[in-house]
Amino acid sequence: MEFFNKVGKVALGSRLRLMTAVITDDAAKIYESYGMNFMPKWFPVFYTLMQEREITITEIANEIGHSQPSVSKIVQEMIVAGLVEDNQKSNDKRRNIVGLTTQGKEFSEELKLQLKDVEAAVDNLITESSHNLWAALEEWEFLLEQKSLFKRVNEEKKKRESQDVQIVNFEPQYLEAFKSLNVEWISTYFEMEEADYKALDNPQEYILDKGGKILVALYHNEPVGVCALIKMNNPTYDFEMAKMAVSPKAQGKNIGFLLGQAIVNSARDQGASKIYLESNTILKPAINLYNKLGFQKVFGLATPYKRCNIQMELVIK
């Protein structure tokens, strides 16, 4: 179709809905041609009931992947049509069992013949086509279950927006941003501590003059993220990654990961073998970020921060 050729893959949902509408319309015509008073939307529920076993509306919903209210509505419609009955006898009186009526069972035998014809027609369609749509649908369902289209689009959005992010070295003009961005997130979750003020008020003396580094993330030339690499006097660790902060208005643009990568690369360039960091487990996005960068949980170092309840290290390869 010209519209879909013009719009392309971004109209995937619209094209699938149109195909569904065409097939559903044909399904209604097929039932009518076989003299069956049956609605296409009833089929998954009715087919499940054809297995002749005790089953509840909730169990049907779970089995066919529909919502419980949707299945309940379809069951009520089929009850009116005389195909289904509920409140059947069961060994467990707490379960509201539904099943086919005598009329429904007779109808199911007619339906089995129609299904043979439908399956043969679909097989012929698959043979005529260059691609097996049925197999492709199974594969797509599996892939979307692993990672939804929503998540995939968000990842592409992050990737595109991250191209507008620049990671630059600290300069005096970024002093206020370095402090304000850190104060903002620390004050949101915890309280500012003495060690925070030392680093944020005097980064030149506390971080840079001791062999450390501060990187700044610019988005459209505005400082929206910062992170520091602090030289450690420790036989195990060369540097500490600290004071990472990203403005809330710039989150979702992969800035934290870009800063973390740049800090790790900077430590590697200086010959570091291990980087250390401290955090708190309530900061789940941050912990996920550190895991993504390759940090692993460790124990044992003394910390100047009350808020620290997790310590992590990265072995640089």
Backbone bond lengths (Angstrom), bond angles and torsions (degrees), N, CA, C in turn:
res aa  C-N    CA-C-N  psi(-1)  N-CA   C-N-CA  omega(-1)  CA-C   N-CA-C  phi
1 M - - - 1.462 - - 1.521 109.49 -
2 E 1.325 115.49 142.69 1.460 119.94 -173.67 1.526 112.20 -61.23
3 F 1.348 117.02 -40.99 1.470 120.17 -178.59 1.521 110.74 -59.75
4 F 1.336 117.02 -48.62 1.461 120.41 -176.92 1.523 111.34 -70.48
5 N 1.338 117.77 -31.51 1.458 120.18 174.39 1.516 110.45 -64.64
6 K 1.332 116.01 -34.74 1.466 121.08 -178.93 1.531 111.07 -76.07
7 V 1.321 116.58 -45.13 1.468 120.99 -175.69 1.530 111.82 -77.68
8 G 1.330 116.04 -39.70 1.460 119.30 178.70 1.517 113.82 85.52
9 K 1.333 115.83 -156.82 1.470 122.66 -170.07 1.519 113.75 -67.22
10 V 1.342 118.07 -17.93 1.466 119.07 -179.86 1.526 111.45 -67.10
11 A 1.327 116.79 -15.68 1.469 121.18 178.49 1.529 111.53 -96.01
12 L 1.329 116.69 25.08 1.463 121.24 -178.00 1.521 111.81 -53.69
13 G 1.332 117.33 -49.86 1.464 121.31 -178.20 1.517 111.77 -60.98
14 S 1.334 116.64 -43.61 1.469 120.99 -179.53 1.521 110.96 -64.09
15 R 1.324 116.26 -40.23 1.465 119.75 -178.69 1.525 110.93 -68.83
16 L 1.339 116.78 -40.25 1.463 120.08 177.98 1.525 111.05 -65.41
17 R 1.363 116.70 -38.87 1.467 119.79 177.88 1.523 110.98 -63.71
18 L 1.338 116.37 -40.18 1.458 120.21 179.43 1.526 110.60 -64.69
19 M 1.346 117.15 -44.22 1.456 120.71 178.11 1.525 110.49 -62.92
20 T 1.341 116.62 -40.68 1.469 120.76 178.05 1.520 110.60 -60.96
21 A 1.333 115.72 -41.90 1.463 119.76 -179.76 1.532 110.85 -64.10
22 V 1.337 116.56 -40.36 1.469 121.15 -179.89 1.530 110.00 -65.15
23 I 1.339 116.73 -46.02 1.468 120.65 -178.26 1.530 110.16 -67.84
24 T 1.336 117.50 -39.85 1.467 120.88 178.85 1.520 110.85 -63.83
25 D 1.333 116.49 -39.61 1.461 120.69 177.49 1.525 110.12 -63.00
26 D 1.329 116.85 -42.84 1.463 120.95 177.48 1.529 111.12 -64.79
27 A 1.343 116.36 -38.08 1.467 120.34 179.63 1.523 110.55 -60.88
28 A 1.340 116.42 -41.59 1.464 120.40 178.44 1.533 110.51 -62.39
29 K 1.337 115.55 -40.17 1.471 120.01 178.72 1.530 110.94 -66.79
30 I 1.325 116.16 -36.57 1.474 120.23 179.68 1.524 110.47 -64.38
31 Y 1.349 117.07 -47.38 1.464 119.91 178.27 1.528 110.25 -58.90
32 E 1.322 116.16 -42.49 1.467 120.82 -179.28 1.537 110.51 -63.74
33 S 1.341 116.11 -40.56 1.466 119.44 -178.48 1.518 112.13 -67.11
34 Y 1.337 117.17 -23.75 1.454 121.48 177.57 1.533 111.33 -92.52
35 G 1.339 115.43 5.23 1.460 119.98 179.40 1.508 113.71 72.41
36 M 1.338 116.42 27.67 1.461 120.98 -176.96 1.527 110.56 -104.80
37 N 1.317 116.45 128.68 1.463 121.63 175.40 1.531 107.47 -90.18
38 F 1.325 115.19 84.23 1.468 120.92 -169.35 1.520 109.36 -147.36
39 M 1.344 116.40 137.87 1.458 121.09 179.52 1.531 110.12 -97.67
40 P 1.349 118.46 136.10 1.471 120.97 -178.61 1.524 114.17 -53.93
41 K 1.333 117.44 -35.04 1.471 119.42 -176.54 1.531 112.22 -68.93
42 W 1.357 117.01 -15.87 1.458 120.27 178.98 1.534 112.34 -76.74
43 F 1.327 116.97 -20.19 1.464 120.68 -166.69 1.533 114.47 -54.54
44 P 1.350 121.40 -51.25 1.473 119.04 -177.05 1.526 113.09 -57.86
45 V 1.341 116.53 -40.60 1.466 119.87 -179.60 1.529 110.11 -70.09
46 F 1.327 115.80 -46.27 1.465 119.20 -178.27 1.529 110.90 -62.94
47 Y 1.329 116.81 -42.79 1.463 120.28 -179.49 1.528 111.06 -61.51
48 T 1.342 116.50 -38.34 1.468 120.65 177.53 1.521 110.61 -63.28
49 L 1.341 116.25 -38.80 1.460 120.38 -179.83 1.530 111.79 -73.70
50 M 1.319 117.23 -19.98 1.470 120.77 177.92 1.524 111.98 -66.14
51 Q 1.335 117.25 -15.85 1.469 120.31 -178.29 1.523 111.90 -74.95
52 E 1.355 116.96 -6.02 1.468 123.34 175.39 1.527 112.24 53.96
53 R 1.296 116.44 62.91 1.463 121.65 175.59 1.515 108.73 -141.51
54 E 1.325 116.23 159.71 1.466 120.00 177.99 1.524 109.30 -69.43
55 I 1.316 115.64 125.47 1.461 118.36 -177.61 1.530 109.80 -153.87
56 T 1.316 116.78 145.90 1.463 121.85 179.12 1.526 110.21 -101.58
57 I 1.325 114.96 168.11 1.468 120.53 178.39 1.529 110.25 -60.31
58 T 1.324 116.63 -42.28 1.471 120.39 179.54 1.518 111.34 -62.23
59 E 1.341 116.96 -40.78 1.464 120.97 179.19 1.523 111.41 -66.84
60 I 1.334 116.35 -37.57 1.466 119.93 176.18 1.525 110.03 -63.05
61 A 1.338 116.11 -45.76 1.469 121.07 -179.39 1.517 111.02 -58.19
62 N 1.325 116.54 -44.47 1.469 120.19 179.81 1.525 111.29 -65.36
63 E 1.321 116.27 -36.61 1.462 121.03 -175.63 1.531 112.02 -71.51
64 I 1.342 117.04 -39.02 1.469 119.85 -175.71 1.522 112.74 -99.53
65 G 1.337 117.28 -3.13 1.461 120.26 176.78 1.515 114.17 77.00
66 H 1.325 117.38 25.29 1.462 121.83 176.51 1.526 109.31 -105.32
67 S 1.325 116.37 166.70 1.465 119.70 176.87 1.527 109.36 -77.38
68 Q 1.326 115.73 154.28 1.469 120.24 -179.97 1.537 111.57 -62.64
69 P 1.349 119.49 -43.32 1.472 119.11 177.81 1.529 112.71 -61.13
70 S 1.348 116.77 -37.88 1.465 120.80 178.92 1.524 111.04 -62.93
71 V 1.331 116.92 -46.14 1.461 121.09 179.33 1.524 110.32 -64.59
72 S 1.323 116.43 -41.19 1.459 120.74 179.79 1.530 111.23 -60.33
73 K 1.331 116.55 -40.65 1.468 121.39 179.63 1.534 110.16 -65.52
74 I 1.344 116.69 -43.32 1.462 120.94 179.46 1.527 110.70 -64.38
75 V 1.330 116.74 -41.09 1.468 120.74 178.49 1.525 110.12 -60.24
76 Q 1.341 116.24 -44.05 1.469 119.81 179.49 1.522 111.10 -62.64
77 E 1.330 117.33 -39.20 1.467 120.74 178.60 1.530 110.54 -64.48
78 M 1.341 117.07 -40.16 1.465 120.18 -179.75 1.524 111.33 -74.01
79 I 1.330 117.52 -26.12 1.465 120.51 174.06 1.532 109.19 -64.75
80 V 1.324 115.74 -44.50 1.477 121.00 178.19 1.529 110.19 -61.46
81 A 1.350 116.11 -36.61 1.469 120.95 -179.85 1.525 112.07 -76.22
82 G 1.339 117.32 -7.51 1.459 121.36 177.79 1.514 114.70 84.06
83 L 1.344 116.97 11.30 1.462 120.21 -177.10 1.523 113.44 -92.60
84 V 1.326 116.82 -24.17 1.467 121.78 -172.43 1.521 109.54 -133.70
85 E 1.332 115.86 151.15 1.460 121.46 172.45 1.526 108.39 -135.72
86 D 1.338 114.90 151.02 1.473 118.98 178.16 1.522 109.40 -118.84
87 N 1.357 115.06 -173.12 1.467 121.45 -177.25 1.524 111.49 54.68
88 Q 1.337 115.43 37.29 1.455 118.83 177.20 1.517 110.67 -74.50
89 K 1.306 115.95 159.53 1.459 120.12 -179.26 1.521 110.61 -67.44
90 S 1.316 115.16 140.31 1.456 120.77 179.34 1.516 109.08 -146.16
91 N 1.304 115.89 154.37 1.464 119.90 175.90 1.516 110.96 -65.01
92 D 1.342 116.71 -27.00 1.468 122.60 178.62 1.522 107.97 -105.91
93 K 1.345 116.75 106.08 1.459 121.08 -174.80 1.530 112.85 -69.05
94 R 1.330 117.02 -12.79 1.470 120.06 -179.95 1.519 111.56 -80.19
95 R 1.335 118.24 -14.03 1.463 121.85 -176.13 1.528 109.85 -99.44
96 N 1.341 115.32 126.53 1.457 121.37 177.63 1.529 107.83 -88.84
97 I 1.330 116.68 97.70 1.457 121.94 -173.23 1.524 110.30 -85.47
98 V 1.327 116.28 138.94 1.464 120.90 174.69 1.530 108.53 -117.97
99 G 1.316 115.75 153.18 1.459 119.62 -179.34 1.509 110.88 -164.71
100 L 1.310 116.38 176.32 1.461 121.54 -178.43 1.532 110.77 -79.52
101 T 1.325 114.87 144.53 1.456 120.89 171.45 1.530 108.42 -79.30
102 T 1.307 116.15 177.37 1.470 119.85 175.97 1.528 109.39 -60.18
103 Q 1.332 115.30 -40.70 1.468 119.84 177.52 1.523 110.53 -63.74
104 G 1.335 116.48 -40.61 1.460 121.16 179.49 1.518 112.23 -63.50
105 K 1.349 116.29 -38.48 1.463 120.35 179.56 1.534 110.65 -68.00
106 E 1.336 116.40 -38.79 1.463 120.00 176.74 1.529 110.42 -64.70
107 F 1.340 114.90 -40.92 1.461 120.28 179.78 1.528 110.81 -64.45
108 S 1.360 116.55 -36.38 1.468 120.43 -178.01 1.519 111.45 -63.15
109 E 1.348 117.10 -32.32 1.458 120.10 178.17 1.522 110.80 -67.74
110 E 1.335 116.49 -38.68 1.466 120.73 176.01 1.532 110.00 -66.49
111 L 1.329 115.25 -39.06 1.463 119.78 -177.64 1.531 111.37 -64.82
112 K 1.323 116.77 -35.06 1.472 120.20 -179.29 1.527 111.27 -59.81
113 L 1.339 116.96 -37.42 1.459 120.49 178.34 1.524 110.73 -67.42
114 Q 1.336 115.43 -41.66 1.471 119.72 178.65 1.518 111.21 -64.02
115 L 1.331 116.74 -38.01 1.466 121.13 -178.46 1.526 111.48 -64.81
116 K 1.338 116.80 -33.71 1.470 119.81 176.58 1.522 110.55 -61.85
117 D 1.328 115.93 -41.42 1.461 120.32 179.90 1.527 110.92 -68.49
118 V 1.330 116.71 -40.47 1.464 120.94 179.71 1.529 110.09 -64.15
119 E 1.340 116.23 -44.96 1.473 119.89 -179.33 1.526 111.07 -62.07
120 A 1.332 116.92 -40.51 1.462 120.58 178.71 1.521 110.99 -64.81
121 A 1.356 116.39 -39.38 1.460 120.25 179.66 1.532 111.02 -66.21
122 V 1.338 116.83 -39.97 1.466 120.90 178.91 1.522 110.34 -67.45
123 D 1.328 117.29 -40.54 1.472 121.03 176.80 1.528 110.54 -59.22
124 N 1.336 116.87 -42.17 1.466 120.67 178.32 1.524 111.22 -63.50
125 L 1.345 115.15 -39.57 1.465 119.78 179.01 1.521 110.98 -64.11
126 I 1.340 116.41 -40.75 1.469 121.15 178.16 1.529 110.05 -63.80
127 T 1.332 116.55 -40.88 1.468 121.33 179.71 1.527 111.26 -63.46
128 E 1.334 115.76 -38.63 1.463 120.48 -177.98 1.535 112.53 -74.14
129 S 1.326 116.82 -24.10 1.469 120.56 -174.52 1.524 111.65 -88.40
130 S 1.331 115.58 157.82 1.468 121.13 178.27 1.526 111.45 -78.36
131 H 1.327 116.17 -23.50 1.469 120.85 -177.08 1.523 109.21 -126.34
132 N 1.319 116.06 139.80 1.456 121.70 178.18 1.522 108.91 -83.94
133 L 1.337 116.40 97.79 1.465 121.20 -176.30 1.516 111.64 -61.53
134 W 1.336 116.80 -37.71 1.469 120.05 -178.24 1.529 110.91 -63.25
135 A 1.333 116.35 -44.53 1.467 120.17 178.46 1.525 110.66 -67.17
136 A 1.347 115.91 -38.17 1.470 120.12 179.87 1.523 110.88 -64.91
137 L 1.339 116.80 -39.58 1.470 120.32 178.85 1.522 110.77 -62.43
138 E 1.321 116.50 -40.93 1.464 120.49 178.87 1.527 110.63 -62.21
139 E 1.341 115.65 -41.21 1.464 120.15 179.49 1.525 111.25 -67.71
140 W 1.340 115.96 -43.79 1.472 120.03 179.86 1.529 110.78 -63.68
141 E 1.322 117.16 -40.95 1.465 120.26 178.90 1.525 110.31 -60.24
142 F 1.332 116.19 -41.81 1.468 120.63 178.96 1.533 110.58 -63.78
143 L 1.347 116.01 -47.18 1.465 119.96 -177.76 1.523 112.07 -65.15
144 L 1.331 117.44 -39.03 1.464 120.89 179.95 1.525 111.27 -72.28
145 E 1.328 116.53 -26.45 1.463 119.87 174.76 1.529 109.91 -69.23
146 Q 1.341 116.04 -36.08 1.466 120.11 178.05 1.523 111.14 -70.69
147 K 1.329 116.05 -40.61 1.472 120.79 179.73 1.533 108.28 -151.22
148 S 1.322 116.08 115.03 1.465 120.70 -174.64 1.528 112.01 -66.78
149 L 1.335 115.49 160.82 1.457 120.35 176.77 1.528 109.95 -61.81
150 F 1.339 116.62 -36.70 1.470 121.24 177.78 1.524 110.76 -57.47
151 K 1.337 116.42 -46.86 1.463 120.38 -179.41 1.520 110.98 -67.41
152 R 1.328 116.67 -38.31 1.461 120.61 179.86 1.530 110.91 -64.44
153 V 1.338 117.10 -41.22 1.466 120.49 178.75 1.526 110.67 -66.01
154 N 1.353 116.31 -40.27 1.468 119.50 178.17 1.526 111.44 -62.08
155 E 1.329 116.60 -37.89 1.465 120.01 177.99 1.521 111.12 -64.14
156 E 1.326 116.60 -40.08 1.464 120.09 177.97 1.524 111.22 -67.22
157 K 1.335 116.13 -36.72 1.468 121.21 177.54 1.526 110.01 -62.13
158 K 1.341 115.99 -46.00 1.464 120.58 178.06 1.526 110.61 -60.30
159 K 1.330 115.28 -43.88 1.461 120.30 -178.32 1.527 110.95 -61.59
160 R 1.346 116.30 -43.15 1.471 120.37 -179.11 1.530 110.75 -67.60
161 E 1.341 115.77 -46.94 1.461 119.02 -177.12 1.528 111.80 -68.42
162 S 1.330 116.84 -29.74 1.467 119.63 -179.52 1.523 111.76 -67.54
163 Q 1.339 116.88 -18.31 1.465 120.05 177.68 1.531 111.58 -68.94
164 D 1.336 116.08 -18.66 1.468 120.63 178.48 1.525 112.18 -94.01
165 V 1.347 116.09 5.63 1.467 120.83 -179.66 1.517 109.74 -96.46
166 Q 1.320 116.42 131.86 1.468 122.46 175.06 1.518 108.89 -112.94
167 I 1.325 117.34 134.68 1.458 122.15 174.64 1.527 107.43 -104.31
168 V 1.332 116.29 117.64 1.472 121.17 -176.20 1.519 109.80 -124.92
169 N 1.340 115.40 161.50 1.458 120.68 176.18 1.526 110.57 -74.09
170 F 1.321 114.54 152.26 1.467 121.32 -179.90 1.518 110.88 -62.86
171 E 1.324 114.79 139.58 1.456 123.36 171.33 1.518 107.81 -133.91
172 P 1.346 117.53 158.43 1.469 120.22 -178.48 1.528 113.91 -51.94
173 Q 1.344 116.99 -28.93 1.464 119.71 -178.41 1.535 112.45 -67.80
174 Y 1.345 116.08 -15.11 1.457 119.56 -179.90 1.527 112.70 -100.51
175 L 1.323 116.98 8.67 1.462 121.12 -177.70 1.529 111.80 -59.13
176 E 1.321 116.88 -46.41 1.458 120.92 -177.94 1.525 110.77 -65.03
177 A 1.333 116.41 -40.19 1.463 119.99 179.20 1.528 110.70 -65.42
178 F 1.334 117.10 -40.81 1.460 121.49 179.22 1.525 110.24 -58.62
179 K 1.316 116.40 -42.46 1.462 120.18 -178.44 1.531 111.44 -76.10
180 S 1.316 117.30 -49.63 1.469 120.35 -173.40 1.523 112.47 -65.09
181 L 1.330 117.60 -38.70 1.460 120.02 179.44 1.529 111.31 -64.55
182 N 1.338 116.62 -39.21 1.460 120.12 178.45 1.519 112.30 -72.47
183 V 1.330 116.83 -42.63 1.460 119.85 178.55 1.526 110.29 -59.96
184 E 1.335 116.14 -38.37 1.463 120.54 -177.94 1.525 111.91 -60.34
185 W 1.350 116.76 -50.09 1.462 117.04 -175.86 1.517 112.00 -76.16
186 I 1.344 117.51 -36.25 1.468 119.89 179.99 1.526 109.92 -63.46
187 S 1.335 116.43 -44.89 1.465 120.74 -178.61 1.522 112.16 -68.08
188 T 1.321 117.36 -24.53 1.466 120.96 178.85 1.523 111.33 -69.33
189 Y 1.335 117.26 -37.42 1.461 120.98 -174.53 1.532 114.00 -110.59
190 F 1.342 117.27 -27.81 1.463 120.51 -173.25 1.524 109.61 -138.82
191 E 1.321 115.53 -155.85 1.465 122.43 174.72 1.521 108.82 -121.20
192 M 1.313 115.43 144.73 1.463 119.68 175.86 1.527 108.99 -64.03
193 E 1.346 115.69 139.99 1.459 120.85 -179.03 1.529 109.92 -120.69
194 E 1.327 115.40 170.24 1.468 120.86 -175.89 1.525 111.72 -57.58
195 A 1.336 117.17 -41.89 1.464 120.62 -179.50 1.526 111.54 -64.45
196 D 1.332 116.93 -30.09 1.466 120.50 177.07 1.523 110.36 -65.07
197 Y 1.322 116.06 -48.12 1.462 120.31 -177.87 1.532 111.60 -61.94
198 K 1.339 116.20 -38.07 1.466 119.62 179.55 1.524 111.33 -59.21
199 A 1.320 115.42 -47.08 1.461 119.49 -176.77 1.518 112.49 -74.73
200 L 1.333 116.94 -38.97 1.465 120.28 -174.11 1.520 113.25 -81.06
201 D 1.322 117.29 -30.95 1.469 120.06 179.90 1.524 111.78 -82.32
202 N 1.341 116.58 -29.61 1.463 119.97 -176.41 1.530 111.40 -133.70
203 P 1.325 118.56 60.90 1.470 119.59 -177.43 1.526 113.23 -62.96
204 Q 1.329 116.65 -31.22 1.457 119.17 179.94 1.532 110.04 -62.68
205 E 1.326 116.09 -49.55 1.465 121.32 -178.33 1.524 112.24 -73.88
206 Y 1.324 117.49 -43.39 1.462 121.96 -171.26 1.527 112.36 -80.48
207 I 1.347 116.69 -30.69 1.469 119.69 -174.23 1.538 112.37 -116.97
208 L 1.314 116.61 -59.06 1.465 120.99 -170.10 1.524 112.97 -68.67
209 D 1.340 117.07 -46.95 1.471 120.07 -176.89 1.529 112.48 -66.71
210 K 1.324 116.82 -17.50 1.469 120.83 -179.41 1.524 112.37 -94.00
211 G 1.334 116.50 9.39 1.458 120.02 178.24 1.519 114.57 96.75
212 G 1.325 116.11 11.02 1.457 120.28 179.33 1.519 112.27 -91.77
213 K 1.316 115.33 -171.23 1.457 120.07 -176.69 1.527 109.34 -150.92
214 I 1.323 115.84 148.85 1.464 121.25 174.12 1.520 108.02 -126.56
215 L 1.316 116.02 130.75 1.459 121.16 177.00 1.518 109.89 -113.11
216 V 1.323 115.39 147.40 1.463 121.92 -177.58 1.530 108.66 -125.08
217 A 1.346 115.88 133.45 1.463 121.12 176.45 1.523 108.71 -96.49
218 L 1.324 115.97 124.12 1.457 121.66 177.45 1.515 109.45 -106.98
219 Y 1.321 115.93 130.11 1.467 120.70 174.10 1.513 107.01 -118.80
220 H 1.319 115.82 113.52 1.474 121.84 -171.95 1.529 109.81 53.82
221 N 1.346 114.05 43.52 1.468 123.55 176.58 1.523 114.43 69.44
222 E 1.312 118.12 8.47 1.465 121.37 176.61 1.521 109.45 -103.37
223 P 1.361 118.91 130.09 1.461 120.23 178.19 1.532 111.28 -68.58
224 V 1.323 116.16 115.52 1.467 120.23 -176.25 1.528 112.43 -123.15
225 G 1.330 116.93 -4.32 1.454 119.96 179.37 1.519 111.07 -155.55
226 V 1.325 116.11 149.25 1.471 121.04 179.67 1.528 109.55 -143.38
227 C 1.316 115.75 156.58 1.459 121.05 174.91 1.523 108.54 -160.27
228 A 1.334 115.71 144.21 1.464 120.46 -176.93 1.520 111.49 -118.12
229 L 1.314 114.86 150.01 1.462 123.24 172.81 1.529 105.77 -117.18
230 I 1.330 116.52 108.95 1.461 121.64 -173.03 1.526 109.90 -103.75
231 K 1.334 116.37 127.36 1.464 121.85 178.10 1.525 109.92 -66.24
232 M 1.336 116.99 132.96 1.458 121.08 -177.56 1.527 110.82 -111.65
233 N 1.316 115.57 142.82 1.459 121.40 172.13 1.522 107.73 -95.26
234 N 1.325 114.83 76.36 1.459 120.76 -173.50 1.523 108.21 -146.09
235 P 1.337 117.51 135.77 1.477 119.13 -178.08 1.531 113.21 -69.00
236 T 1.322 117.46 -18.65 1.469 120.82 -177.03 1.521 112.60 -96.18
237 Y 1.333 115.97 -40.28 1.461 120.12 -173.59 1.526 111.94 -115.10
238 D 1.334 115.16 136.79 1.460 121.03 178.93 1.529 111.46 -84.02
239 F 1.337 115.47 -41.85 1.459 120.08 -176.39 1.527 110.53 -140.15
240 E 1.322 114.14 158.98 1.456 121.73 170.06 1.527 108.24 -113.65
241 M 1.322 116.60 131.90 1.455 120.06 171.42 1.521 106.95 -88.54
242 A 1.324 116.53 123.10 1.458 119.97 -173.04 1.522 110.76 -149.69
243 K 1.321 113.28 171.94 1.470 122.49 174.78 1.536 112.38 53.73
244 M 1.357 114.74 40.27 1.461 118.26 173.18 1.526 108.79 -83.16
245 A 1.318 115.83 129.53 1.460 121.12 179.25 1.521 108.92 -150.00
246 V 1.329 114.97 139.48 1.465 121.12 177.64 1.518 108.14 -129.46
247 S 1.314 116.15 133.68 1.461 120.94 179.70 1.524 110.17 -59.46
248 P 1.347 118.22 136.44 1.473 120.74 177.86 1.524 112.96 -55.05
249 K 1.327 117.03 -33.11 1.466 119.72 -177.85 1.532 111.94 -73.68
250 A 1.335 116.85 -11.54 1.467 120.26 -179.81 1.524 112.18 -113.15
251 Q 1.320 117.51 5.08 1.461 119.62 -179.66 1.527 110.05 -71.57
252 G 1.331 115.57 153.28 1.453 120.47 -176.68 1.510 113.19 89.36
253 K 1.330 117.52 9.72 1.466 121.86 -179.73 1.536 111.57 -114.72
254 N 1.320 116.02 15.02 1.468 121.43 176.48 1.529 112.29 70.21
255 I 1.332 117.26 17.88 1.461 121.09 -174.29 1.525 111.63 -67.75
256 G 1.337 117.15 -41.58 1.462 119.96 179.09 1.513 111.78 -59.46
257 F 1.329 116.89 -42.71 1.466 120.70 179.97 1.522 110.69 -66.46
258 L 1.326 117.30 -41.61 1.468 120.75 179.41 1.522 110.92 -63.35
259 L 1.339 116.96 -41.56 1.463 120.75 177.06 1.526 110.73 -63.87
260 G 1.340 115.69 -45.70 1.458 119.80 -179.70 1.518 111.72 -60.92
261 Q 1.314 116.96 -44.16 1.467 121.11 177.67 1.518 111.13 -59.20
262 A 1.340 115.68 -44.99 1.461 120.39 -178.00 1.528 110.98 -64.64
263 I 1.334 116.84 -38.56 1.464 121.07 178.65 1.532 110.23 -65.45
264 V 1.324 116.76 -43.97 1.466 120.93 179.14 1.530 110.12 -62.69
265 N 1.324 116.34 -43.38 1.468 120.15 179.30 1.524 111.20 -63.74
266 S 1.339 116.32 -37.11 1.460 120.46 178.41 1.531 110.79 -64.95
267 A 1.335 115.67 -42.22 1.474 119.71 177.75 1.521 110.53 -64.17
268 R 1.326 116.46 -40.80 1.463 120.60 178.46 1.521 110.92 -62.03
269 D 1.335 116.73 -42.61 1.463 121.24 179.27 1.527 112.12 -61.70
270 Q 1.349 115.78 -26.68 1.457 119.97 179.37 1.530 112.22 -91.85
271 G 1.335 116.03 7.66 1.458 119.97 175.46 1.513 115.26 84.25
272 A 1.332 117.53 14.62 1.464 120.41 -178.76 1.534 110.79 -69.88
273 S 1.329 116.09 148.31 1.460 121.02 177.89 1.528 111.87 -109.96
274 K 1.354 116.69 -25.02 1.463 120.27 179.56 1.528 110.21 -144.05
275 I 1.340 115.34 140.07 1.469 121.89 174.61 1.521 107.80 -118.92
276 Y 1.306 115.09 143.73 1.465 122.55 -177.44 1.525 109.35 -117.76
277 L 1.344 116.91 151.40 1.469 119.37 172.01 1.520 109.83 -150.25
278 E 1.331 114.96 160.87 1.458 122.60 176.69 1.525 108.70 -126.17
279 S 1.339 115.88 144.11 1.452 119.56 -179.13 1.520 109.80 -155.84
280 N 1.347 114.89 -166.40 1.454 120.63 177.46 1.525 108.18 -136.29
281 T 1.311 116.83 139.05 1.466 120.95 -172.94 1.524 114.02 -69.10
282 I 1.342 118.38 -12.64 1.471 118.15 175.53 1.524 110.84 -73.21
283 L 1.331 116.55 -15.64 1.464 121.01 178.50 1.533 109.20 -89.10
284 K 1.323 116.04 68.77 1.459 120.95 -172.39 1.528 113.83 -59.82
285 P 1.353 119.43 -42.62 1.470 118.46 177.27 1.523 112.19 -60.03
286 A 1.343 116.74 -37.77 1.464 120.36 179.38 1.523 110.76 -67.18
287 I 1.335 117.29 -43.54 1.467 120.83 179.50 1.531 110.06 -62.61
288 N 1.334 116.31 -41.18 1.468 120.07 177.04 1.521 110.95 -61.62
289 L 1.334 116.19 -39.19 1.465 121.07 178.55 1.523 110.61 -63.21
290 Y 1.327 116.55 -45.59 1.465 119.71 -179.27 1.538 110.81 -63.57
291 N 1.323 115.87 -39.44 1.472 119.02 176.39 1.524 110.76 -62.16
292 K 1.325 115.87 -40.56 1.463 120.69 179.60 1.521 111.02 -63.68
293 L 1.328 116.42 -33.66 1.471 121.02 178.64 1.529 111.71 -76.87
294 G 1.336 116.29 -13.57 1.463 119.64 177.45 1.521 115.32 108.20
295 F 1.337 118.55 6.00 1.461 121.35 179.34 1.528 110.85 -72.30
296 Q 1.336 115.48 145.95 1.456 122.72 177.56 1.525 109.83 -124.70
297 K 1.317 115.94 150.32 1.461 121.23 -178.03 1.532 110.88 -69.61
298 V 1.362 115.86 138.46 1.465 121.71 175.79 1.533 108.63 -136.62
299 F 1.333 116.78 175.17 1.461 121.96 -179.12 1.530 109.93 -135.98
300 G 1.340 114.56 158.61 1.451 117.80 162.31 1.501 119.22 116.86
301 L 1.329 120.90 -25.46 1.458 120.48 -176.08 1.530 110.75 -81.76
302 A 1.317 114.88 144.74 1.466 120.07 174.82 1.520 108.50 -72.13
303 T 1.334 117.02 143.68 1.455 120.98 -177.63 1.524 111.04 -125.90
304 P 1.330 118.49 142.01 1.457 121.16 177.42 1.530 112.62 -83.50
305 Y 1.339 117.26 -2.94 1.463 120.42 -173.64 1.532 111.91 -107.24
306 K 1.336 116.72 129.91 1.464 121.74 176.00 1.526 110.94 -66.83
307 R 1.341 116.73 -31.45 1.465 120.52 -174.48 1.529 113.55 -77.68
308 C 1.312 117.82 -10.44 1.461 120.93 -176.60 1.531 111.00 -75.21
309 N 1.338 116.36 122.37 1.467 119.74 173.34 1.529 111.82 -131.84
310 I 1.337 115.50 9.16 1.454 119.87 174.80 1.522 109.50 -148.39
311 Q 1.326 115.75 136.84 1.461 122.39 177.30 1.519 108.56 -122.15
312 M 1.322 116.08 140.79 1.457 119.93 -174.68 1.532 110.27 -138.21
313 E 1.340 115.83 156.90 1.450 120.22 178.29 1.527 110.60 -137.19
314 L 1.314 114.13 153.91 1.461 120.64 175.49 1.519 108.51 -125.34
315 V 1.317 115.72 120.83 1.458 119.99 174.69 1.519 107.88 -86.79
316 I 1.343 116.14 118.43 1.455 121.15 -176.61 1.519 109.44 -84.55
317 K 1.325 114.92 126.98 1.469 119.64 -178.45 1.521 110.73 -106.79
